[in-house]
Amino acid sequence: MGLMKVKKVVYEGAKNHFKSKEFDKNIIIVEGDNGTGKSTFCNLIYFALGGEVPIFRRNNDKRHDEITKDSNNYVDLYLSLNDASYLLRRYVGDNDITVIPYERVVKKISSENGKQVLDERVEFNLLEEETKIYPINRGKVKFIFSDWILKELGISVVELLHGYNTFKINISDLMRLIYHDQQPNPEGIFKKPDTNSTYVSDSELVRKAIFELLIGKAYSEYYDSIVEEKKLAKDKNLAKEVVKEYTSLADNIRKDGEAKNASFLQKDILDKEAQIEKLHSARLAFKRNRTNSNTINQDIESCKSELIESELKLSRLKENLVSSLDERYKLKVVRDASVSEIKRIKKVIFSHDQLNLFTSDTCPYCLSPVDRAEGHCVCGASIEEGQYERFFYTSQEYKDILKSKLKAMATIKMAYDHCDTEVREIKSKIENVEKKSRALHEKLTTILGKVDEIVDIESLNDIDDKILQLREDVANLNRSLEIELKIEKFHKKYDLISKKAKNAELKRKELEVKAQQDVASKVNAFSIKYDELMKKTLPDCRSAKISLDNYLPSINDGLYRETSSLVSIRLMYFITLMHLALSDKSVTFPKFLLIDTPETAGIELEHLVNCIAQLEELKNYGVDFQVIITTGLNKYPASLKENRILFMPNKQRENMLLKEKKYKSYS
C-alpha cells in the first residue's frame, strides 16, 4: 500500500535555523546528548505533518524558547508519498500547510576538460505553479490537509458515529501509532491525542478505528459503508414521509371516491372529455332546430355564456385553492419542525445554564463546578482554552444557534403568513364568483319565465348543466391525476432508495464480516510477530499477544507488571506494525515510523540497545520503508553507526540542533 518517507528537514527563522542532510537510508539515526534537540527534531517533523506541538505555542506555559521567541519562522519538510515528492511548509503559529511538488535533480560537477566528474550536487526544484494550501482544522472546510495526505497514501477518510455526532479520522489520529513519542511512563501504547480533551479523541472507539484503518483496507471500506447506510436510511425515511403526505392530499381531494391510479384516471378524463364533445354537438344541433331567435333568446345566451365563464373561473379558483392549501400545509410541517427544534435548543440552554454539564469548568466525575484558572485544566495541567471548543458549546454558543434558528423560523413564518393570506384571498374570490353565479342563475330564471318555448330552453339548460358538471369532473380528475403522478414518481424514488438502503445494509454486513475476518487474521499475524519480538527483548516474557477486543498487548496472560518492560512493550508494538506492513501488501500502514528517544521507564542500556537492534530485521523483506529514531549517546547498536545522519555530542551551542544565525556587522 502507501509509502511515506521524510527526505529532508529544514527549520528557518529570523534568529535560528536548522537544515538536515538528505535522508538516503531506510533507518535514520539521530544521536545526541540530553537537551540537545532530539525531541525538537521529531516535533519539527510532526508539526509539519499537521500535528499539534504545545511547546511551539507562544501562549503555552512550557515553551520552546528558541522557537517561540523567534519570528517569521517555519518548518520545511521534504516528503515522498509513494512515487511523488512534496515540500510541506508550515509557519509556527499558523494552521495552514503549503504543499509544493518538487523534482530531485542531481547536478554533476566535472573537471575543466569535462572528462572527470569531480562532485555531485543534489537540488530540489520546486514546481511552484502547482502549489496548494490546505487548512489543518476541519471547521466548515470540506477538504483539509489530512484528507489530501490520506488520499495520497491510499487511506480512506472515514467518519465514526459517536453518539449523535460524527468524528472524522485525521492524519494526526493515525500518527498516534506512527509517531512513538517520548513518554516518561509509557503505560499506554498510543501517543496521546493532540487535543487536551479526551472525551471523543481518546475513546476506545477511536483507538480501535486507528488500529483497524492502519492494518487493512477492509475496515476503511467497512467504516465507509456504515456512513453510507446511515445516509440512505435517512433518505429513505424522508422519501417515505413525502409519499405519505401526498397520499393524504390525494385522499382529501378524492373525498369519498374510489382510489384510482394514474392509468385509470387518464381513462376517466378521456371518457368525460368525449362526453363533453357529444354534448356540445347536441347543443349546436338543438340551437339550429329552434324557432327564430329574438331579443329574449339573445339575453338567455348572453346570460348562459356569463354563467359558464363564471363556473369555469370558479373551477380554476378551486384548483388554485387546493394548490395553495398544499403549499401552506408543507410550510406548516416545516414550521412545526422548527418550533420543536427551537424548544429542544431552549431545553439544552436551560439544562446547560442550570446544570453546567460538560463544560471546561465542571469536574467530569462529580459534575460539580470547579474554580479553574484560565489556561489550566481542572487537574491543573496547562491547556489552550481554544481547544475546548471542539467538544463543548457555551451557553452563548447555544444562544447563537438559537438566534439562527429563530431567524430561520421568522422567514418560515413570513412565507406561511403570505401563503395563508393567499388562501384567504382565493376563498374571498370564490365567494364573490359564487355570489355572481347565483345572481346569474336568478337572472336566467327570470328571463326564462318570459319565454313561451319553455320546453326548448329547459332542454338547452339541461345540456349546459351537464357540460358544466363534466368540466368540473375533468378539472377534479386532472388535479387527482397530477397528484397521483407525483405519488407514482415519489413511490419510484422511495423504492429506489429503499433498494439502495437494503443493498447498503447487506454490503455493510458483508464488509463487517470481511473486516472481522481480516482483522482476526491480522491480529493473529501481529501476535505471532509481537510474541517473537517480545521474547527477544524481554528476558522473562513467556508469551505476548494482543487482544482482539481492544488490540492492546497482554504479556504472560496479563500477569506481567514490571515498569522497566514498558519501553519494550510499546516499542515492539510499533515495530510489529512495520513488520506487518512490509510482509503484507494489504496493510495500509504507510511503512514509516518516527521514534523519539525510547529510553524512559528505567530501562537498562543493554536492553535498550537490544530493542533498537530489532529494527535491523526490517531490512530482510526487501521492501522500501523508513524509520527515523532519536537516541542518546552510544545508546544504539554499533552496526547502525553508518545510519547516523545527525550527531549532537554536548550542549555547546555549535552542537545544538537549532543554530543561531550569525549576522555580519558593517561599520
C-alpha positions, 0 to 999 in steps of 0.5 A: 500500500502507501509509502511515506518517507521524510527526505529532508528537514529544514527549520528557518527563522529570523534568529535560528535555523536548522537544515538536515542532510538528505535522508538516503537510508531506510533507518535514520539515526539521530544521536545526541546528548540530553537537551540537545534537540532530539525531541525538537527534531521529531516535533519539527517533523510532526508539526509539519505533518499537521500535528499539534506541538504545545511547546511551539505555542507562544501562549503555552506555559512550557515553551520552546524558547528558541522557537517561540521567541523567534519570528517569521519562522517555519518548518520545511519538510521534504516528503515522498508519498509513494512515487511523488515528492512534496515540500510541506511548509508550515509557519509556527503559529499558523494552521495552514500547510503549503504543499509544493511538488518538487523534482530531485535533480542531481547536478554533476560537477566535472573537471575543466576538460569535462572528462572527470566528474569531480562532485555531485550536487543534489537540488530540489526544484520546486514546481511552484505553479502547482502549489496548494494550501490546505487548512489543518482544522476541519471547521466548515472546510470540506477538504483539509490537509489530512484528507489530501495526505490520506488520499495520497497514501491510499487511506480512506477518510472515514467518519465514526458515529459517536453518539449523535455526532460524527468524528472524522479520522485525521492524519494526526489520529493515525500518527498516534501509532506512527509517531512513538513519542517520548513518554516518561511512563509509557503505560499506554501504547498510543501517543496521546491525542493532540487535543487536551480533551479526551472525551471523543479523541481518546475513546476506545472507539477511536483507538480501535478505528486507528488500529483497524484503518492502519492494518487493512483496507477492509475496515476503511471500506467497512467504516465507509459503508456504515456512513453510507447506510446511515445516509440512505436510511435517512433518505429513505425515511424522508422519501417515505414521509413525502409519499405519505403526505401526498397520499393524504392530499390525494385522499382529501381531494378524492373525498369519498371516491374510489382510489384510482391510479394514474392509468385509470384516471387518464381513462376517466378524463378521456371518457368525460372529455368525449362526453363533453364533445357529444354534448356540445354537438347536441347543443349546436344541433338543438340551437339550429332546430329552434324557432327564430331567435329574438331579443329574449333568446339573445339575453338567455345566451348572453346570460348562459355564456356569463354563467359558464365563464363564471363556473369555469373561473370558479373551477380554476379558483378551486384548483388554485385553492387546493394548490395553495392549501398544499403549499401552506400545509408543507410550510406548516410541517416545516414550521412545526419542525422548527418550533420543536427544534427551537424548544429542544435548543431552549431545553439544552440552554436551560439544562446547560445554564442550570446544570453546567454539564460538560463544560471546561469548568465542571469536574467530569466525575462529580459534575460539580463546578470547579474554580479553574484558572484560565489556561489550566485544566481542572487537574491543573495541567496547562491547556489552550482554552481554544481547544475546548471548543471542539467538544463543548458549546457555551451557553452563548454558543447555544444562544447563537444557534438559537438566534439562527434558528429563530431567524430561520423560523421568522422567514418560515413564518413570513412565507406561511403568513403570505401563503395563508393570506393567499388562501384567504384571498382565493376563498374571498374570490370564490365567494364573490364568483359564487355570489355572481353565479347565483345572481346569474342563475336568478337572472336566467330564471327570470328571463326564462319565465318570459319565454313561451318555448319553455320546453326548448330552453329547459332542454338547452339548460339541461345540456349546459348543466351537464357540460358544466358538471363534466368540466368540473369532473375533468378539472377534479380528475386532472388535479387527482391525476397530477397528484397521483403522478407525483405519488407514482414518481415519489413511490419510484424514488422511495423504492429506489432508495429503499433498494439502495438502503437494503443493498447498503445494509447487506454490503455493510454486513458483508464488509463487517464480516470481511473486516472481522475476518481480516482483522482476526487474521491480522491480529493473529499475524501481529501476535505471532510477530509481537510474541517473537519480538517480545521474547527477544527483548524481554528476558522473562516474557513467556508469551505476548499477544494482543487482544482482539477486543481492544488490540492492546498487548497482554504479556504472560496472560496479563500477569506481567507488571514490571515498569522497566518492560514498558519501553519494550512493550510499546516499542515492539508494538510499533515495530510489529506494525512495520513488520506487518506492513512490509510482509503484507501488501494489504496493510495500509500502514504507510511503512514509516515510523518516527521514534523519539528517544525510547529510553524512559521507564528505567530501562537498562542500556543493554536492553535498550540497545537490544530493542533498537537492534530489532529494527535491523530485521526490517531490512530482510523483506526487501521492501522500501520503508523508513524509520527515523529514531532519536537516541542518546549517546552510544545508546544504539547498536554499533552496526547502525553507526553508518545510519547516523545522519545527525550527531549532537555530542554536548550542549555547546551551542555549535552542537545544538540542533537549532543554530543561531544565525550569525549576522555580519556587522558593517561599520 
